[in-house]
Amino acid sequence: MAKIAILGHGVVGSGVCEVVASNQESIIRRAGQPIEIKRILDLREFETLSYADKFTKNFDDILNDDEISVVVEVMGGVSPAYEYAKALIKKGKSVVTSNKELVAAKGAKLLKLAKENNTNFYFEASVGGGIPIIRPMHMCLAANEIDEIAGILNGTTNFILTKMIKEQMNFDTALKLAQDLGYAERNPSADVDGHDACRKICILASLAFGRHVHPENVLTEGITNITLEDVDYANNWGGVIKLIGRAKRIEGSDKIECMVTPAFVSNHSQLANIDDVFNGVLIRGNATGDVVFYGKGAGKLPTASAVIADVIDVAKSNTTSKSLSWEECDENIVVDYKTTSSVFYVRVAGKDEDILEEAIDRIFNTVTHLHPKDKPMNETGFVTELINENEMENLLNKLSDENIDILTKIRIVNY
Amino acid sequence: MAKIAILGHGVVGSGVCEVVASNQESIIRRAGQPIEIKRILDLREFETLSYADKFTKNFDDILNDDEISVVVEVMGGVSPAYEYAKALIKKGKSVVTSNKELVAAKGAKLLKLAKENNTNFYFEASVGGGIPIIRPMHMCLAANEIDEIAGILNGTTNFILTKMIKEQMNFDTALKLAQDLGYAERNPSADVDGHDACRKICILASLAFGRHVHPENVLTEGITNITLEDVDYANNWGGVIKLIGRAKRIEGSDKIECMVTPAFVSNHSQLANIDDVFNGVLIRGNATGDVVFYGKGAGKLPTASAVIADVIDVAKSNTTSKSLSWEECDENIVVDYKTTSSVFYVRVAGKDEDILEEAIDRIFNTVTHLHPKDKPMNETGFVTELINENEMENLLNKLSDENIDILTKIRIVNY
């Protein structure tokens, strides 16, 4: 019998209680023993629940209970989650979390501490909710050098973009709908500004490339400026707009490229059809080629299921996983995005289409012009060749100098 | 240093040598130790290879070498692979295989034997080539009851169907192309008749539902009768034809439904866009919802990479995995497909469309008629409601009694 505690009885925490109760049979089959929730830390009252007796408001009740071997941290936020996790690991308990903010900020530190104390720090649910991605990446792709990772990592923004693409709903209406459906918070910034996706790509990149990738070093652009016009241009180009987090090993260097931005994704891409609140992660390995994992990226039961899979794993082993880990790294291993190159889509406005296209052709040499139906006469869109970010800025400045308005600039990816 | 041996230096075996050589650094990082190939069993001569000194034609050189702790079986076929695997496991060696025929026929027996001898029998590469699927299904979906599995499990047939769908190539030409490209064997029966896909769904179903599923109990239909006309009808319906292997828990019973057949898949399905030689597997869990794994289902390096991931896993642990297992079961746990129900697409020919549609409406009550462009006047296609297989046969016999030719009958799935 493995006895566990849960920190936080919110959406995921209550989901863990539910899945433990309803899937005990398959848990025993996999873990070789039953799992019992002994204590739940939450400051709120839950007197009407059948398991109300398990609640405590005092963290020490869990910290000092030697029967509890695994603690599930699903409070969210870095503090006090970090302090709690540290204290628990030092007591020899394993910690399982779904808290991407914690892992993205303190993952290397907690992994190191777990190793020192011969316990485990697992976080499958922190990326991709119910999609198994951390463990397959770590274990099954072991005989691969991972060259590149790209993913649709945030369900809320993907829901909004899907509504814009499939139903011509504008951003504000789609966001409102997402809020009404409970997919987006009242303050939607963490989602729509790309911060949530950024934390997740940092976790994946840290694991793939072996050193901690700090979110603050990663260019992060959200989707708040995407318009239905851009959706039309993307369609005319042959693709859709997705919020993509991506990381890439730089050949012959120990640095990586890493960014979160909206991007044009070709209709032929496996990422193009990942719609609504679904997530998908593509891993490009030198031996496997492209492997894609797809599923519900969030939600109570999928996330709880991933948490419990970690608990089962911890319950089964009594040594630290040596390889599910990466090094702490104060150095910034992400290159300045301005030194990298992309293919760009740009939408501009000016006097009329002919004047715009003449200026574009003169300044950019080779571009592909896009001509969606029903576009206004005074604007146009085009796609560049592969071009350095700095150089791109210079060329856009030249367009501005001719009184041309730069309306949107979106990178184009080739996954 | 883990010393391994390889049985068979064909496509996968030589790929294992290649990946071990080229990815030694990441292997050490993950396994905590280097992996050395000590012996390779093959009856052919490979004198020009740099590692020619490792070859032997005598199985006993491997069986009796106490330094060799893990043996990779990539010979294919049930015999002598099964006898070799048994002997090796009894000697306390772990066996890793990519041989789906072996696992589908003898998986339960070898897993039991491995448990008795405190070794491991792993087979990640037997399904989905380089796509991690066995281990994610086993570990990460631990806190789930798996209700249903469906997959595009054979790259050759998927390549042929993709050519038929996207390039209106007929079956024979597409098969010829697949053979010329090395995707299909000279005798393509194992692929095009569905046997390969059948072995794979049996392995996945055994793992998901806990008891051995024998291929001979699974309805297996291939793609040789699929025509370009059927492709047009599928398109008119709003989908594509794929060869789908599927298994489903029957609520309130310890039996399952399991079959391999061509199927109409809606364009909205994540399986619809899995094209060419790619494979994809959908797992429907009670907590995770739908999770899809997608990637190259075959090929030298992807498959070798999956084999080595297993080797690394075995090298890291020195106890038997208790849960990657299923029970031997002489009983047939697959229900007779005739007791199950499906939605069907049917194409028929007769005198003219009006007469055909009148007979169909009279005999079937409710159907949806399909009207693709350019179809001959003397044929038509329709989609039934959910209908029992036996009842379906009766109704089709009634159509035949009215001198209507049944040209094709394809099931429609809802993944």
Contacts between the chains, C-beta under 8 A, distances in Angstrom:
chain1	res1	chain2	res2	distance
A	19	B	143	5.5
A	19	B	287	5.3
A	20	B	143	8.0
A	22	B	286	7.6
A	23	B	143	5.7
A	23	B	144	6.7
A	23	B	145	6.0
A	23	B	286	7.3
A	23	B	287	6.9
A	26	B	142	7.1
A	26	B	143	7.2
A	26	B	144	6.9
A	26	B	145	5.5
A	27	B	142	7.1
A	27	B	143	6.2
A	29	B	210	7.2
A	29	B	323	6.8
A	30	B	138	7.8
A	30	B	139	8.0
A	30	B	142	4.1
A	30	B	143	7.9
A	30	B	323	4.8
A	31	B	142	7.3
A	31	B	323	7.7
A	32	B	322	5.5
A	32	B	323	7.0
A	124	B	140	6.4
A	130	B	285	7.7
A	130	B	287	6.9
A	130	B	288	3.7
A	130	B	289	6.6
A	130	B	291	6.6
A	131	B	288	7.6
A	131	B	291	5.6
A	132	B	136	4.0
A	132	B	139	7.4
A	132	B	140	3.0
A	132	B	141	6.7
A	132	B	291	7.0
A	135	B	135	7.7
A	135	B	136	6.8
A	135	B	139	6.1
A	135	B	140	5.4
A	136	B	132	4.1
A	136	B	135	6.8
A	136	B	136	4.6
A	136	B	140	7.1
A	136	B	293	7.9
A	138	B	30	7.8
A	139	B	30	8.0
A	139	B	132	7.4
A	139	B	135	6.1
A	139	B	309	6.4
A	139	B	312	7.9
A	139	B	313	6.5
A	140	B	124	6.4
A	140	B	132	3.0
A	140	B	135	5.3
A	140	B	136	7.1
A	140	B	306	6.8
A	140	B	309	4.8
A	141	B	132	6.7
A	141	B	305	7.3
A	141	B	309	6.8
A	142	B	26	7.1
A	142	B	27	7.0
A	142	B	30	4.0
A	142	B	31	7.3
A	142	B	308	7.1
A	142	B	309	4.6
A	142	B	312	4.7
A	142	B	313	7.7
A	143	B	19	5.5
A	143	B	20	7.9
A	143	B	23	5.6
A	143	B	26	7.2
A	143	B	27	6.2
A	143	B	30	7.9
A	143	B	304	7.5
A	143	B	305	4.5
A	143	B	306	7.8
A	143	B	307	7.8
A	143	B	308	3.4
A	143	B	309	5.1
A	143	B	311	7.9
A	143	B	312	6.6
A	144	B	23	6.7
A	144	B	26	6.9
A	144	B	305	5.4
A	145	B	23	6.0
A	145	B	26	5.6
A	210	B	29	7.2
A	270	B	273	6.7
A	270	B	274	7.9
A	270	B	294	6.0
A	272	B	273	8.0
A	273	B	270	6.6
A	273	B	272	8.0
A	273	B	273	5.2
A	274	B	270	7.9
A	285	B	130	7.7
A	285	B	305	6.9
A	286	B	22	7.7
A	286	B	23	7.3
A	286	B	301	7.9
A	287	B	19	5.3
A	287	B	23	6.9
A	287	B	130	6.9
A	287	B	301	4.3
A	287	B	302	6.4
A	287	B	304	6.6
A	287	B	305	3.6
A	288	B	130	3.7
A	288	B	131	7.6
A	288	B	295	6.3
A	288	B	296	6.8
A	288	B	301	7.3
A	288	B	302	4.7
A	288	B	305	5.1
A	288	B	306	7.7
A	289	B	130	6.6
A	289	B	295	6.6
A	289	B	296	4.8
A	289	B	299	7.5
A	289	B	301	7.7
A	289	B	302	6.0
A	290	B	295	6.2
A	290	B	296	7.4
A	291	B	130	6.6
A	291	B	131	5.5
A	291	B	132	7.0
A	291	B	293	7.4
A	291	B	294	6.9
A	291	B	295	3.7
A	291	B	296	7.8
A	292	B	292	7.6
A	292	B	293	7.5
A	292	B	294	4.0
A	292	B	295	6.4
A	293	B	136	7.9
A	293	B	291	7.4
A	293	B	292	7.5
A	293	B	293	6.0
A	293	B	294	7.6
A	294	B	270	6.0
A	294	B	291	6.9
A	294	B	292	4.1
A	294	B	293	7.6
A	294	B	294	6.7
A	295	B	288	6.2
A	295	B	289	6.7
A	295	B	290	6.2
A	295	B	291	3.7
A	295	B	292	6.5
A	296	B	288	6.7
A	296	B	289	4.7
A	296	B	290	7.4
A	296	B	291	7.8
A	299	B	289	7.5
A	301	B	286	7.9
A	301	B	287	4.3
A	301	B	288	7.3
A	301	B	289	7.7
A	302	B	287	6.3
A	302	B	288	4.7
A	302	B	289	5.9
A	304	B	143	7.5
A	304	B	287	6.6
A	305	B	141	7.4
A	305	B	143	4.5
A	305	B	144	5.4
A	305	B	285	6.9
A	305	B	287	3.6
A	305	B	288	5.1
A	306	B	140	6.8
A	306	B	143	7.7
A	306	B	288	7.7
A	307	B	143	7.8
A	308	B	142	7.1
A	308	B	143	3.4
A	309	B	139	6.4
A	309	B	140	4.8
A	309	B	141	6.9
A	309	B	142	4.6
A	309	B	143	5.1
A	311	B	143	7.9
A	312	B	139	8.0
A	312	B	142	4.7
A	312	B	143	6.6
A	313	B	139	6.5
A	313	B	142	7.7
A	316	B	322	7.8
A	316	B	323	7.7
A	322	B	32	5.5
A	322	B	316	7.8
A	323	B	29	6.8
A	323	B	30	4.8
A	323	B	31	7.7
A	323	B	32	7.0
A	323	B	316	7.7
